[in-house]
Amino acid sequence: MGVLDHISDVFDCSVGDSKHKKRKQLQTVEVKVKMDCEGCERKVRRSVEGMKGVTSVKVDPKQHKLTVTGYVEPGKVVERVAHRTGKKAEIWPYVPYDVVAHPYAQGVYDKKAPAGYVRRVEDNHNNPQAYQLSRASSTEVRYTTAFSDENTSACVVM
């Protein structure tokens, strides 16, 4: 901290405890909202276009996905979409298939997920399915990698 910063803090006459207003970061918020027609798509788009801090809005009706970029908070975007449209809105619950260590594990694989995506799961001890898979024994690993395309010495029968 410099001398001028110290002097300005000492003689600060502003009201309140916060010394600096926290700026929002530019971020991309992905929201899952069910859209059946062009009217729904337009309604969802208009619900967030007028929101303060929004720089761009992209709607993908096939995946039921709304992407908002700007200086916004994810919770407020979800709340605004739900309130303005009357539809159920939630943070995008899917991640790309290759990000997850075990994409076909119980609780991760989702039939309703778009192609190339699986359900987002936190890898911690609170999730028993993910925890059991992370503790896989060497025998289990050997059997699961025996038919892998990445294993050069794998079974060629397939």
C-alpha positions, 0 to 999 in steps of 0.5 A, a space after each residue: 500500500 502506498 503513502 497516498 493510499 494510506 492517507 486517503 484511507 485515514 481521511 476517508 469520509 465515505 459512509 459505510 464499512 466497505 472501502 471499495 465497491 466490488 465490481 462484478 466479473 464478466 462471465 457467461 451464465 448458462 441456464 436450462 429452460 424448457 422452450 417448445 416454440 418460437 414464442 417461448 424462445 422470444 419470451 426467454 430472450 426478452 426476459 434477460 435482454 433488459 437486465 443491467 450488465 448483460 452484453 449478449 444473449 444466445 438462445 438454443 431451443 433444441 438444447 433448451 439452453 440460454 447463454 447470457 454473457 455480461 457482468 451479471 450474477 448467475 443466481 439473479 439471471 436464473 431468478 429473473 428468467 423464472 419470474 418473467 417467464 413463469 418457467 422452471 429455470 436452473 443453472 445448466 446441469 450438464 458438462 461435456 462428456 470428456 470432462 467427467 472421469 466416469 461418464 456412465 456411472 450411476 447419477 452421472 449419465 442422463 438420458 435427457 442430456 443433449 448429445 455429448 453431455 453428461 450430468 455435472 457431479 461433484 467429486 467429493 465424499 458426499 456423493 457415494 457413487 463418485 466416491 466408489 468409482 474414485 476408489 476403484 481397485 486395480 482389478 476393476 481398472 484392469 477389466 475396464 481398460 481391457 476393451 478400451 480403444 486407447 489401450 494398444 494391447 487391448 482385446 482386438 475381438 471387437 
